[in-house]
Amino acid sequence: MIEGTVLSSAGAPVPGAIVLLKDGKTLQVRSYIAQQDGRYRFYGLSTDVNWELRAEKDGLTSKTKTVSVFDSHPSVQLNLKLVKKMKT
């Protein structure tokens, strides 16, 4: 499981942000809309895949973070901060 909170550049939770999770093998992308408290979670993920995670809302995006196959934790906590404008 990968979970965390989407935050503004000021550190406030961002409800309704879209969190994108990309499978490093198949390149399939899943999305999750952050809850009222800015939290998101993805369950039932394969542990033999590298995952890329990014959040976006209102033209802002977070840095892309990678969860490696070498991270053996059953649950990974990743907060995503919206910091820059998306490229158009």
Contact map, one row per residue, 1 for C-alpha under 8 A:
1110000000000000000000000000000000000000111110000000000000000000000000000111000000000000
1111000000000000000000000000000000000000111000000000000000000000000000000011110000000000
1111100000000000000000000000000000000011110000000000000000000000000000000011111000000000
0111110000000000000000000000000000000011100000000000000000000000000000000000111100000000
0011111000001100000000000000000001001111000000000000000000000000000000000000011100000000
0001111100001110100000000000000001000111000000000000001000000000000000000000001111000000
0000111111111100000000000000000000000100000000000000000000000000000000000000001111000000
0000011111111100000000000000000000000000000000000000000000000000000000000000000011100000
0000001111110000000000000000000000000000000000000000000000000000000000000000000011100000
0000001111110000000000000000000000000000000000000000000000000000000000000000000000000000
0000001111111000000000000000000000000000000000000000000000000000000000000000000010000000
0000001111111100000000000000000000000000000000000000000000000000000000000000000000000000
0000111100111110000000000000000000001110000000000000000000000000000000000000000000000000
0000111100011111100000000000000001011100000000000000000000000000000000000000000000000000
0000010000001111100000000000000011111110000000000000000000000000000000000000000000000000
0000000000000111110000000000000011110100000000000000000010000000000000000000000000000000
0000010000000111111000000000000011000100000000000000001110000000000000000000000000000000
0000000000000001111100000000001111000000000000000000001110000000000000000000000000000000
0000000000000000111110000000001111000001000000000000111100000000000000000000000000000000
0000000000000000011111000000111100000000000000000001111000000000000000000000000000000000
0000000000000000001111100000111000000000000000000011110000000000000000000000000000000000
0000000000000000000111110011110000000000000000000011100000000000000000000000000000000000
0000000000000000000011111111100000000000000000001111000000000000000000000000000000000000
0000000000000000000001111111000000000000000000001111000000000000000000000000000000000000
0000000000000000000000111110000000000000000000001100000000000000000000000000000000000000
0000000000000000000000111111000000000000000000000000000000000000000000000000000000000000
0000000000000000000001111111100000000000000000000000000000000000000000000000000000000000
0000000000000000000001110111110000000000000000000000000000000000000000000000000000000000
0000000000000000000111100011111000000000000000000000000000000000000000000000000000000000
0000000000000000000111000001111100000000000000000000000000000000000000000000000000000000
0000000000000000011110000000111110000000000000000000000000000000000000000000000000000000
0000000000000000011100000000011111000001110000000000000000000000000000000000000000000000
0000000000000011111000000000001111100001000000000000000000000000000000000000000000000000
0000110000000111111000000000000111111111000000000000000000000000000000000000000000000000
0000000000000011000000000000000011111111000000000000000000000000000000000000000000000000
0000000000000111000000000000000001111110000000000000000000000000000000000000000000000000
0000100000001110000000000000000001111110000000000000000000000000000000000000000000000000
0000111000001111100000000000000001111111000000000000000000000000000000000000000000000000
0011110000001010000000000000000001111111100000000000000000000000000000000000000000000000
0011110000000000001000000000000111100111110000000000000000000000000000000000000000000000
1111000000000000000000000000000100000011111000000000000000000000000000000000000000000000
1110000000000000000000000000000100000001111110000000000000000000000000000000000000000000
1100000000000000000000000000000000000000111110000000000000000000000000000000000000000000
1000000000000000000000000000000000000000011111000000000000000000000000000000000000000000
1000000000000000000000000000000000000000011111100000000000000000000000000000000000000000
0000000000000000000000000000000000000000000111111000000000000000000000000000000000000000
0000000000000000000000000000000000000000000011111100000000000000000010010000000000000000
0000000000000000000000000000000000000000000001111100000000000000000010000000000000000000
0000000000000000000000111000000000000000000001111110000000000000000110000000000000000000
0000000000000000000000111000000000000000000000111111000000000000011110000000000000000000
0000000000000000000011110000000000000000000000001111100000000000011100000000000000000000
0000000000000000000111110000000000000000000000000111110000000001111000000000000000000000
0000000000000000001111000000000000000000000000000011111000000001111000000000000000000000
0000000000000000001110000000000000000000000000000001111100001111100000000000000100000000
0000010000000000111100000000000000000000000000000000111110001110000000000000000111000000
0000000000000000111000000000000000000000000000000000011111111100000000000000000001000000
0000000000000001110000000000000000000000000000000000001111111000000000000000000001000000
0000000000000000000000000000000000000000000000000000000111110000000000000000000000000000
0000000000000000000000000000000000000000000000000000000111111000000000000000000000001100
0000000000000000000000000000000000000000000000000000000111111100000000000000000001111100
0000000000000000000000000000000000000000000000000000011110111110000000000000000011111100
0000000000000000000000000000000000000000000000000000011100011111000000000000000111110000
0000000000000000000000000000000000000000000000000000011000001111100000000000000111100000
0000000000000000000000000000000000000000000000000001110000000111110000000000000000000000
0000000000000000000000000000000000000000000000000001110000000011111000000000000000000000
0000000000000000000000000000000000000000000000000111100000000001111100000000000000000000
0000000000000000000000000000000000000000000000000111100000000000111110100000000000000000
0000000000000000000000000000000000000000000000001110000000000000011111100000000000000000
0000000000000000000000000000000000000000000000111100000000000000001111110000000000000000
0000000000000000000000000000000000000000000000000000000000000000000111110000000000000000
0000000000000000000000000000000000000000000000000000000000000000001111111000000000000000
0000000000000000000000000000000000000000000000100000000000000000000011111100000000000000
0000000000000000000000000000000000000000000000000000000000000000000000111111000000000000
1000000000000000000000000000000000000000000000000000000000000000000000011111000000000000
1110000000000000000000000000000000000000000000000000000000000000000000001111100000000000
1110000000000000000000000000000000000000000000000000000000000000000000001111110000000000
0111000000000000000000000000000000000000000000000000000000000000000000000011111000000000
0111100000000000000000000000000000000000000000000000000000000000000000000001111100000000
0011111000000000000000000000000000000000000000000000000000000000000000000000111110000000
0001111000000000000000000000000000000000000000000000011000000110000000000000011111000000
0000011110100000000000000000000000000000000000000000001000001110000000000000001111100000
0000011110000000000000000000000000000000000000000000001110011110000000000000000111110000
0000000110000000000000000000000000000000000000000000000000011110000000000000000011111000
0000000000000000000000000000000000000000000000000000000000011100000000000000000001111100
0000000000000000000000000000000000000000000000000000000000111000000000000000000000111110
0000000000000000000000000000000000000000000000000000000000111000000000000000000000011111
0000000000000000000000000000000000000000000000000000000000000000000000000000000000001111
0000000000000000000000000000000000000000000000000000000000000000000000000000000000000111
